[in-house]
């Protein structure tokens, strides 16, 4: 899918602002305004190559290993390594988020196996369980009633970091993820480990 000029312009503006905020010693002398559009095209291509890579100009800039002494956006943002550096960073973040959710699900599972009702585990305050982790645990236990109560907070967590969407596919299907827009993937890469039994026994309700 080709990007419209309006979309490229929007991405280019955000990339320029993010690059300036990052603070490299750059005076604009070795580049023109075309560099920002070229960088936007690199970002767009990275997204086309892999749907898990978001159109996030700020993260794109932050992912680049820039030389603090010599700043050149043509090298930093359009060079041959810019796209792969961004894709690699996104994969690292998704891996970290997936590990975070996995720890939460295992923690919730341990509490349930010790005899605590799932509703208490997921609804009681506990800093070791995030809203999204609670929501996923409810979905994996086939507790739609709990998932519905947790959905708004889980969606708020998603909005802070949309990459949770891809990390979550290890545990729930795209259709179960708490977002109304088009699913990130058509299939789920559900983890084989039964982090929470499906469904939990009635005695744990």
Buried (B, 14 or more C-beta within 10 A) or exposed (E): EEBEEEEBBBBBBBBBBBBEEBEBEBEEEEBEEEBBBBBBBBBBEBBEEEEBBBBBBBBBBBBBEBEEEEBBBBBBBBBEEBBEBBBEBBBEBBEEBBEBBBBBBEBBBEBBEEEBBBBEBBBEEBEEBBBBBBBBBBBBBBBEEBBEBBBEBBBEBBEEEEBBBBBBBBBBBBEBBBBEEEBBBEEBEEBEEEBBBEEBEEEBE
